[in-house]
């Protein structure tokens, strides 16, 4: 009985730690679309800091996805290796050695946002999260994970810089995540945006494979 009580206490302690780890960053955009797996660990994690006025938070966000063609190598129990990188994956598709497979890989990013909403971004290595028997199935999942949208965002402002007699123009927009981003613009766009408060842009929404409601929006161009 004493041993059973000790095991129960350990399970309770692990459950409490797990719940604390499931806190997600405030910068994530809430979006709803079913159909993606919930068995993969979320790539979102936030470590907020209020110790200094210069740093507001550190967040890990989904950054990109790609499809890679490979070949099944060794079978190891219920797992398999995928060549050429010898990535160990569950053999959920009952593949045989030599079979062609397509892997969905993702890259996440650690983003440090300071009090002025400026970002420092550190990209991770590519990691495989799922395999498919054909490229079409892999592309179908990726099309749902990366969406190109047209939307209106706040225009913080435009400004000019001068160096060695040369002038450059920039526009600063605020993305739905709350992060601010600057883009070089020509003289024509500078004049067009000078008095505007909002602007239409293309955004690529990159969704978390494990929790589709979480996404990060990336600037992909001007829509007008």
C-alpha positions, 0 to 999 in steps of 0.5 A: 500500500505504501508503494502504491501511495508513493506512485500515486504522488509521483503521477500527481506531481508529474500532472501538475508540472505538465499543466504548468508547461501548457501556458501559451504566449499572449502573442499567439493569434486565436484561429479555429480550424479542425483536422490537425493532430493533437498528439505532437508537442506544441512548439509554443512556449513563453518565458515572460520576464518583468525583471527589466523594462527592456524585455517584455517576453520570450516566445517560441513560435512556429516559423515554417514547414517543408516537405522532404522526400526520403526512403525508409531505411532500417526497421527498429521495432515499431519505428523506422529510420528515414534516409538520407538523415537516418531520422527515427520515426514511428512506422505508423504507415506499416512501411517496408525498407526501401519504400518512398516516404514524404516527411513534413518538417517544421522550423520554429523560432525563439522570439525575444520582444523588448518593450519597444516591440522590436524582435530578436529572432533565433531559428531552430533546425528543421525537425520531422513531425509526420510521414506520408505515403504520397506527396499529395497527402503531405501537401494537403496538411501543409496547405492548412498549416500555412495560409496566405491572407489579405488583411488590414493592419495598423500603420505605425508610420513612415520615415526617411534616413539619410547616409552619405547623401543617399535617402532610404524610406521605411514603413513600420506596421503592427502585425496581428501578433502585436509585433512591429515590423519595418519594410523598405519602401520607394518614394511613391509608396512613401507618399501614399502611406504618409497620411494613412493609419491602416494599410492592406498587406499579405500575411502568411499565417503559420499554424502550430501542428499540435494546436491549430488555434495557435499561429504566428503571422508573417508579413508577405507584401503590400496588398495595394 
